[in-house]
Amino acid sequence: MQVPLLDLRQQHAALREELREAVGRVLDSQQFILGREVRRLEEELAAYTGAAHAVGCGSGSDALLLALLALDAGAGAEVVTTPFTFFATAGAVARAGARPVFADIDPVTYNIDPAKMDAAVTRRTRALMPVHLYGQCAEMTGVMRVAAERGLPVVEDAAQAIGASDEAGRAGALGAAGCFSFYPTKNLGAAGEAGLVTTNDPALAERLRRLRVHGGATEYHHDEVGFNSRLDTLQAAVLRVKLPHLDRWSDARRERADTYNRLIEEAGLAEFVTPPHIRPGARHIFHQYVIRVHGARRDALTEHLKAGGVGTKIYYPVPLHLQPCFAYLGHREGDFPESERAARETLALPMFPELTARQQEYVVETLRRFFLA
């Protein structure tokens, strides 16, 4: 059996006619940049996330950069974030002209540890940037407590977590700004690049709208230097077709995570792998289903799964503090031990809403053959 890590074909096949109609509507309107579809999507996503304002942009990476620039977390500033995340998180900090300052993760959730985040704050810190990794919110009650005590804004990297929530609220509506990616593989994916920033601050929303069009509120008049990060109307139309299905897809992912957990337990694999942990009160939307592999056997297991036709991927094999481009920060191996251990031991299994019970049984049986055969 072949079980892909992700399969978008079934999702798109079910929506084919709606998607064609939406694209045709944009072609007929001839409004390809920041058109009516973009405004409607912004309104719908503001309502969905619980934020007062939503500002569409070119990508999730641009969303992070726009948020930092709008909060003046640029040249000379420090931004505290996690080293165990996709590159765009710290990349946006560097692109803004600021210095990434890393704080280690909670080994259970893989999200940033608020106590370590607090310890990393200095007089140069201008923002905190937690990441809601794999679809589960960072421990935002703790993060927001640090932010309040330190007088710092929070930029939520919610690229993997649209629809996730915890006791503090819904991802993207908790900090000064929430940043989302609609890369095609995300739970809510466009047909190309697209992103969004949410905020409850009307002045910040207005500045974000200026920054995404070269810093000008009107054409040819520029209040500051921004850059070009406008959301394509075609992408907005595609996302509007998909948005009404998002909660159903997220619930399906949660059900499949429960199935994996049960199958792993029934197969007697608990001593070999650790399934994802869900914090009490959290709504995990399982952008990824990531296990921890015990005993330095992750890489061998990866090859075994691939040989058995099971799609898998390592998110992320090299933590950011050990990336060559961040060598100037002066970090060494051992500086953030939990992030480094997670990079050595974590592995994603197939996860998408249309994943069948038979496919999941095959995945876990393939796991069982590796550890117990």
C-alpha positions as CSV (number, residue, x, y, z in Angstrom):
1,M,0.0,0.0,0.0
2,Q,1.1,3.6,-0.7
3,V,0.2,6.1,1.9
4,P,1.3,9.7,1.1
5,L,2.2,12.2,3.8
6,L,-0.4,14.5,2.3
7,D,-2.9,14.2,-0.5
8,L,-4.6,17.3,-1.8
9,R,-6.2,15.7,-4.8
10,Q,-9.3,14.4,-3.0
11,Q,-9.9,17.8,-1.4
12,H,-9.7,19.6,-4.7
13,A,-11.8,17.0,-6.6
14,A,-14.7,17.5,-4.2
15,L,-14.6,21.3,-4.7
16,R,-13.7,21.3,-8.3
17,E,-16.8,23.1,-9.7
18,E,-16.9,25.7,-6.9
19,L,-13.2,26.5,-7.4
20,R,-13.7,26.8,-11.2
21,E,-16.6,29.2,-10.6
22,A,-14.6,31.3,-8.1
23,V,-11.6,31.6,-10.5
24,G,-14.0,32.4,-13.4
25,R,-15.6,35.1,-11.3
26,V,-12.2,36.8,-10.7
27,L,-11.3,36.5,-14.4
28,D,-14.6,38.2,-15.3
29,S,-14.0,41.0,-12.8
30,Q,-10.5,41.7,-14.0
31,Q,-9.6,42.6,-10.4
32,F,-6.5,40.5,-9.9
33,I,-4.9,42.4,-6.9
34,L,-6.7,43.4,-3.7
35,G,-10.1,43.1,-5.3
36,R,-13.5,42.5,-3.8
37,E,-12.6,38.8,-3.0
38,V,-9.7,39.9,-0.9
39,R,-11.9,42.3,1.1
40,R,-14.5,39.6,1.7
41,L,-11.8,37.1,2.7
42,E,-10.3,39.5,5.2
43,E,-13.7,40.1,6.8
44,E,-14.4,36.3,6.9
45,L,-11.1,35.5,8.4
46,A,-11.3,38.2,11.0
47,A,-14.6,36.8,12.1
48,Y,-13.2,33.2,12.0
49,T,-10.2,34.0,14.1
50,G,-12.0,36.4,16.5
51,A,-9.7,39.3,15.6
52,A,-11.0,42.8,14.8
53,H,-9.0,43.2,11.6
54,A,-7.4,41.0,9.0
55,V,-4.9,42.1,6.4
56,G,-4.1,39.8,3.4
57,C,-0.6,39.7,2.1
58,G,1.7,37.7,-0.3
59,S,2.8,34.8,2.0
60,G,3.1,33.7,5.6
61,S,6.7,34.8,5.5
62,D,5.6,38.3,4.5
63,A,3.0,38.3,7.2
64,L,5.7,37.8,9.9
65,L,7.9,40.5,8.3
66,L,5.0,43.0,8.0
67,A,4.0,42.4,11.6
68,L,7.5,43.1,12.9
69,L,7.9,46.2,10.7
70,A,4.5,47.5,11.8
71,L,5.6,47.1,15.5
72,D,8.9,48.8,14.8
73,A,10.8,45.6,15.8
74,G,13.5,46.3,13.2
75,A,17.1,47.6,13.2
76,G,18.8,47.4,16.6
77,A,15.9,45.4,18.1
78,E,15.8,41.8,19.5
79,V,12.9,39.4,19.0
80,V,12.7,36.4,21.2
81,T,11.5,33.2,19.5
82,T,12.0,29.5,19.2
83,P,14.9,27.7,17.4
84,F,12.6,24.7,16.7
85,T,10.4,26.0,13.8
86,F,10.4,26.6,10.1
87,F,13.1,29.0,8.9
88,A,10.6,31.8,8.1
89,T,10.1,32.6,11.7
90,A,13.7,33.7,12.5
91,G,14.2,34.7,8.8
92,A,11.6,37.4,9.1
93,V,13.3,38.8,12.2
94,A,16.6,39.0,10.4
95,R,14.9,40.5,7.3
96,A,13.4,43.2,9.5
97,G,16.9,44.1,10.6
98,A,16.4,42.7,14.1
99,R,18.4,40.0,15.9
100,P,16.7,36.6,16.6
101,V,17.1,35.6,20.3
102,F,16.3,32.0,20.9
103,A,14.6,30.3,23.9
104,D,14.3,26.6,24.2
105,I,11.1,24.5,23.9
106,D,8.9,22.5,26.2
107,P,10.0,18.9,25.3
108,V,6.4,17.7,25.6
109,T,4.6,20.1,23.2
110,Y,7.7,21.3,21.2
111,N,6.4,24.8,21.6
112,I,8.5,27.6,23.2
113,D,8.8,27.5,27.0
114,P,7.4,30.8,28.5
115,A,9.9,30.7,31.4
116,K,12.8,30.4,29.0
117,M,11.3,33.1,26.9
118,D,11.2,35.4,29.9
119,A,14.8,34.6,30.7
120,A,15.9,35.6,27.2
121,V,14.4,39.1,27.3
122,T,16.9,42.0,27.5
123,R,16.6,45.8,27.3
124,R,16.8,45.5,23.5
125,T,13.9,43.1,23.2
126,R,11.1,44.7,21.1
127,A,8.8,41.7,20.6
128,L,8.0,38.1,21.5
129,M,7.3,35.6,18.8
130,P,5.9,32.3,19.9
131,V,5.1,29.7,17.3
132,H,2.0,27.5,17.4
133,L,3.9,24.4,16.1
134,Y,2.2,21.5,14.2
135,G,-1.3,23.0,14.9
136,Q,-1.2,23.4,18.7
137,C,-1.1,26.8,20.4
138,A,2.0,27.7,22.4
139,E,1.2,28.1,26.1
140,M,-0.2,31.5,25.6
141,T,-1.3,32.2,29.1
142,G,2.3,32.1,30.1
143,V,3.5,34.0,27.0
144,M,1.0,36.8,27.6
145,R,2.0,37.0,31.2
146,V,5.6,37.5,30.2
147,A,4.5,40.1,27.6
148,A,2.4,42.0,30.2
149,E,5.2,42.0,32.8
150,R,7.8,43.1,30.3
151,G,5.6,45.5,28.3
152,L,6.3,43.8,25.0
153,P,4.0,43.0,22.0
154,V,3.4,39.4,21.0
155,V,3.6,38.4,17.3
156,E,1.9,34.9,17.0
157,D,3.4,32.7,14.3
158,A,0.2,30.9,13.6
159,A,1.2,29.7,10.1
160,Q,0.4,26.1,11.1
161,A,-2.5,26.7,13.4
162,I,-5.5,28.4,11.9
163,G,-8.5,27.3,14.0
164,A,-6.4,26.1,16.9
165,S,-7.2,27.5,20.4
166,D,-6.4,27.1,24.1
167,E,-7.8,28.5,27.3
168,A,-6.4,31.9,26.4
169,G,-8.4,32.1,23.1
170,R,-8.1,31.4,19.4
171,A,-4.8,31.4,17.6
172,G,-4.1,34.8,15.9
173,A,-6.4,36.9,18.2
174,L,-4.3,36.8,21.4
175,G,-1.2,38.9,20.7
176,A,-0.6,42.3,19.0
177,A,-0.6,40.5,15.7
178,G,-1.2,37.0,14.4
179,C,0.5,35.7,11.2
180,F,-1.0,33.0,9.0
181,S,0.3,31.1,5.9
182,F,-2.0,29.7,3.2
183,Y,0.7,27.8,1.4
184,P,-1.0,24.9,-0.5
185,T,-0.1,22.2,2.1
186,K,-1.6,24.2,5.1
187,N,-4.9,23.1,6.6
188,L,-6.4,26.1,4.7
189,G,-4.3,26.2,1.6
190,A,-4.4,28.4,-1.5
191,A,-3.4,27.5,-5.0
192,G,-0.1,29.2,-4.5
193,E,1.4,31.7,-2.0
194,A,-0.8,33.7,0.3
195,G,-0.7,35.0,3.9
196,L,-2.6,37.1,6.4
197,V,-2.0,39.2,9.5
198,T,-4.7,39.6,12.1
199,T,-4.8,42.3,14.9
200,N,-7.2,43.9,17.3
201,D,-5.5,47.3,16.9
202,P,-7.1,49.5,14.2
203,A,-4.0,51.7,13.9
204,L,-1.7,48.7,13.5
205,A,-4.1,47.3,10.8
206,E,-3.9,50.5,8.9
207,R,-0.1,50.5,9.0
208,L,-0.1,46.9,7.8
209,R,-2.2,47.9,4.9
210,R,0.2,50.7,4.0
211,L,3.3,48.6,4.4
212,R,2.0,45.9,2.0
213,V,1.7,48.4,-0.8
214,H,5.2,50.1,-0.6
215,G,4.2,52.1,2.5
216,G,1.6,54.3,0.8
217,A,-2.0,54.8,1.7
218,T,-2.7,56.1,-1.8
219,E,-0.9,55.4,-5.0
220,Y,2.3,57.4,-5.5
221,H,2.2,58.9,-2.0
222,H,4.4,57.1,0.5
223,D,4.4,57.7,4.2
224,E,7.2,55.2,4.8
225,V,9.2,52.5,3.0
226,G,7.2,49.3,2.7
227,F,7.3,46.6,0.1
228,N,5.1,44.7,-2.3
229,S,3.1,42.0,-0.6
230,R,-0.4,42.2,-2.0
231,L,-2.7,39.2,-1.8
232,D,-3.8,37.9,-5.3
233,T,-7.5,38.1,-5.8
234,L,-7.4,34.6,-7.3
235,Q,-5.9,33.2,-4.2
236,A,-8.5,34.9,-2.0
237,A,-11.3,33.4,-4.2
238,V,-9.9,29.9,-3.7
239,L,-9.5,30.4,0.0
240,R,-13.1,31.6,0.3
241,V,-14.3,28.4,-1.3
242,K,-12.3,26.4,1.2
243,L,-12.9,28.3,4.4
244,P,-16.5,27.0,5.1
245,H,-15.0,23.5,5.1
246,L,-12.1,24.2,7.4
247,D,-13.6,23.2,10.8
248,R,-14.9,19.9,9.3
249,W,-11.4,19.2,7.9
250,S,-9.8,20.1,11.2
251,D,-12.2,17.8,13.1
252,A,-11.3,15.0,10.7
253,R,-7.6,15.5,11.4
254,R,-8.3,15.4,15.1
255,E,-10.3,12.1,14.7
256,R,-7.4,10.6,12.7
257,A,-5.0,11.7,15.4
258,D,-7.1,9.9,18.0
259,T,-7.1,6.8,15.7
260,Y,-3.3,6.9,15.5
261,N,-3.0,7.2,19.3
262,R,-5.3,4.2,19.8
263,L,-3.6,2.0,17.2
264,I,-0.1,2.9,18.5
265,E,-1.2,1.9,22.0
266,E,-2.9,-1.3,20.8
267,A,0.2,-2.3,18.8
268,G,2.3,-2.1,22.0
269,L,4.5,0.7,20.6
270,A,4.3,3.1,23.5
271,E,7.8,2.2,24.7
272,F,9.2,3.0,21.3
273,V,7.4,6.1,20.2
274,T,5.6,9.0,21.9
275,P,2.4,10.3,20.2
276,P,1.7,14.1,20.2
277,H,0.7,15.6,23.5
278,I,-2.4,17.8,23.7
279,R,-2.4,20.3,26.4
280,P,-5.5,20.5,28.6
281,G,-8.0,22.9,27.2
282,A,-6.3,23.1,23.8
283,R,-7.8,22.5,20.4
284,H,-5.0,21.0,18.4
285,I,-5.8,21.0,14.6
286,F,-3.0,18.6,13.6
287,H,-1.4,20.3,10.7
288,Q,1.1,17.6,11.4
289,Y,1.0,14.4,13.4
290,V,4.5,14.2,14.9
291,I,5.8,11.3,17.0
292,R,9.0,11.2,19.0
293,V,11.1,8.1,18.3
294,H,13.1,6.7,21.2
295,G,16.6,5.2,21.2
296,A,18.3,7.0,18.3
297,R,16.3,5.0,15.7
298,R,14.5,7.8,14.0
299,D,16.5,7.8,10.8
300,A,16.4,4.0,10.4
301,L,12.6,4.1,11.0
302,T,12.3,6.9,8.3
303,E,13.9,4.6,5.7
304,H,11.8,1.6,6.8
305,L,8.6,3.6,6.4
306,K,9.7,4.9,2.9
307,A,10.5,1.4,1.8
308,G,7.0,0.3,2.9
309,G,5.3,3.1,0.9
310,V,4.5,5.3,3.9
311,G,5.1,9.0,3.4
312,T,7.0,10.7,6.2
313,K,9.0,13.9,6.8
314,I,11.3,15.4,9.5
315,Y,10.1,18.8,10.8
316,Y,12.8,20.1,11.5
317,P,16.2,18.3,11.2
318,V,18.4,21.3,12.0
319,P,17.3,23.8,14.6
320,L,17.7,27.4,13.6
321,H,20.5,28.3,16.0
322,L,22.7,25.7,14.2
323,Q,21.9,27.0,10.7
324,P,25.0,28.4,8.8
325,C,23.2,31.7,8.1
326,F,22.8,32.3,11.8
327,A,26.4,31.5,12.7
328,Y,26.9,35.2,13.5
329,L,24.7,34.7,16.6
330,G,27.5,32.6,18.1
331,H,25.5,29.6,19.2
332,R,26.9,26.1,19.6
333,E,25.5,22.6,19.8
334,G,24.2,22.1,23.3
335,D,22.9,25.7,23.7
336,F,19.2,24.6,23.3
337,P,19.2,20.9,24.2
338,E,15.5,20.2,23.9
339,S,15.3,21.8,20.4
340,E,18.3,19.7,19.4
341,R,16.8,16.5,20.8
342,A,13.5,17.2,19.1
343,A,15.4,17.7,15.8
344,R,17.0,14.2,16.3
345,E,13.9,12.3,17.4
346,T,10.7,13.7,15.8
347,L,9.0,12.3,12.7
348,A,5.7,13.2,11.0
349,L,3.3,10.5,9.9
350,P,0.7,10.8,7.1
351,M,-2.0,13.3,8.1
352,F,-4.9,14.7,6.0
353,P,-8.7,14.7,6.4
354,E,-9.3,12.0,3.8
355,L,-6.9,9.5,5.3
356,T,-8.7,6.2,5.7
357,A,-8.8,3.8,8.6
358,R,-7.2,1.1,6.5
359,Q,-4.3,3.5,5.5
360,Q,-3.8,4.3,9.2
361,E,-3.8,0.7,10.2
362,Y,-1.2,0.0,7.5
363,V,1.0,2.9,8.8
364,V,1.0,1.6,12.3
365,E,1.5,-2.0,11.2
366,T,4.6,-0.8,9.3
367,L,5.7,0.9,12.5
368,R,5.1,-2.4,14.4
369,R,7.1,-4.4,12.0
370,F,10.1,-2.1,12.5
371,F,10.1,-2.3,16.3
372,L,8.6,-5.8,17.0
373,A,9.1,-8.0,14.0
